[in-house]
Amino acid sequence: MMILKKSAVAILLFCSVSAYAQNDKQIIVQTRHVSLVLTIGKSGRVYQSYFGKRLLNTADYAQLNSTKHEAYITGGMEDQFEPAIKVTHADGNPSLELKYINTISSHSGDDATETVINLKDPKYPVEVALHYQAFDKEDVIKAWTEIKHDEKTPLLLTNYASAMLHFDAKKYWLTHYHGDWAWEMKMQEDELTTGNKIIDSKLGTRADMYEAPLFMLALNKQADETNGEVVAGSLAWTGNFQFQFEMDEHNSLRVISGINPVASEYHLDAGKTFTTPAFIFTYSNQGKGQASRNLHKWAREYGITDGTKPRMTLLNNWENTGFKFDENELVALFDDATKLGVDLFLLDDGWFANKYPRDNDKAGLGDWEENKAKLPHKVEYLVKQAETKGIKFGIWLEPEMVNPKSELYEKHPDWILKLPNRDENYQRNQLVLDLTNPKVQDYVYSIVDNMMTNNPGIAYIKWDCNRTMSNTYSPYLKDKQSQVYVDYTLGLYHVLDKVRAKYPHLLMMLCSGGGGRTEYGALKYFTEFWPSDNTDPLERVFIQWGYSNFFPSITISAHVTQWSKTASIKYRTDVAMMGRLGYDINVKKMSDAEVQFSKQAIKNYNRLNNVIWYGDLYRLISPYDEDRAVLMYVNDTKSKAVLFNYFLNVRYKAQFNTVKLQGLDPQKNYKVEETNMMDGIKSNFNDSGKVYSGDYLMTVGLNLSAGKILPQTSNVIEITQQ
Ligand code: DGJ
């Protein structure tokens, strides 16, 4: 995470200077299977001389002597391509040179090693520290940069990348993930050519709406799930990001990852440290599947709140009631939740504001007291009622926003991001609060804190954010408007830090009008995210597939709804079961058979969720390749697996081969049993109950397409060691 602090680079416990230098000229950052080698050149500059598969013999690194690519290229000097850092000094000099001072290494636990390479300008009092935290078991490296100076006036930072990586491959294929509301995470893969390809966002709050801060880069040849060299990268930043992929005339590629330099000039005061967000990346020479599994493991251990702890199934009311409900109707919905057998009821938008009641999206945001007509006995009553009925209660908040029709707007017009002398610009009839302002930060924190203090029984919060930043101006920042996007995100983190300090284990869903915020900067504070408002299972297969490249299933909230007019309850449920299962449905409109099926499905999910949440994911057949998607999760002892098979809108006479499984133990025998079946829905799997060796299942495979295939049909198959 990015922080500004007044101090020198912290020297951690158990640290050693140059502990990881192979020789005087080399710094090796390494995990179990990956290494990044940096070389200190004769000039004192630091170069990246290797990144890829870890070599078997450490001594071999001594052979590496390339000083072709400076590790963190500075702007304004002789390099004429994109720099990692560009500054202007107090005297107007627009250049920086960075020379090596020392390396400090430290360990936290037996898994993580942090290497800090300290660099300094020989002529100006500017220091830059490159941080690389290597997670051994997960093969993940987290890189970030600290910048500080001692000049007389603030140093102007125009580019300040989190990390720079260099590649010398024959060819490069970039996969990025783009979309829009209800259309998130479309995977697109293209070969890179000479020049500069930029993947970025300038949207501020809801930064990931069009492009997610995630990429996969295949080296030399196109990678698939099991073959090829892949780098998977992600910027942990809840704001404007930029990845630059610049390929030069010699086919060298530099990848610069960080806060978007567009509209982000930063005035850094002397003595303060600017810490960039982290760039989190992994390398795999066994295709994209391994890269995803590395990131999933890292995320559960280090990247999200309580990644190794359980989640709750829930019933949400948004798709069912919208803004129209009262406390009696809600309490009746609690009965629906208990009827289904879920753990929690989640009350969505529409429960608050009195002067301008929140009866639609035009009013009330900012006024977070219970609406007297809808909730005369307040949230407290709902929490108690839920408790009586044996379920937990959760609530929706959108703390960063305000409707012009609200008391907050009337009381604090100076707390809002909006341009002077211009008309206000609305998205969903709302404006963004100025989180650069400490008073606004306190107010936003108090929304959560008051809710939790008044209702300590609340077990879940859905934190929404339904607009991007446009026509942006901060009354608080005055002449430092170029910092508004960065300081906004820092302000948000300040609030979330306080929330987590007081409520460390509260379940919290990160939502942004669907998947407008899906990255590890915010996820650190959350237990799960809302991937998309689109819950049509056909679309969800693609959307969840895209997210699965970077996020473990425990973070991917997936609800069974009535969005689709064609899919059976079984298909909708099977698709939601590959993530954190929930419901957002009018239970009263479900048939008895549908309710019975759902009750059993929730029991099945509770039996299998350990494997789904914490298991290794193997994507077997992509919906981008065939009219079906097949994936499986395998637990770490390889004693249990769960396979999901989804036929899409199958074309006439489509041919489907048997599916070879992955991740099992070839020496073990496994029983394969179909579960989540529903009366009246035919299965195309005829081998339920049979026992096979892991070797057979992975070499020959399973026939999941016996007989005529109907569109939008699915299977959940339990695979158990005998
Ligand atoms: C957008 C979210 O994505 C929905 O799930 C819902 O919470 C609405 N906001 C409520 O306004």
Residues whose N, C-alpha, C, O or C-beta is under 5 A from the ligand:
A	BS01	DGJ	W318 D348 D349 D464 S512 G513 G514 D533
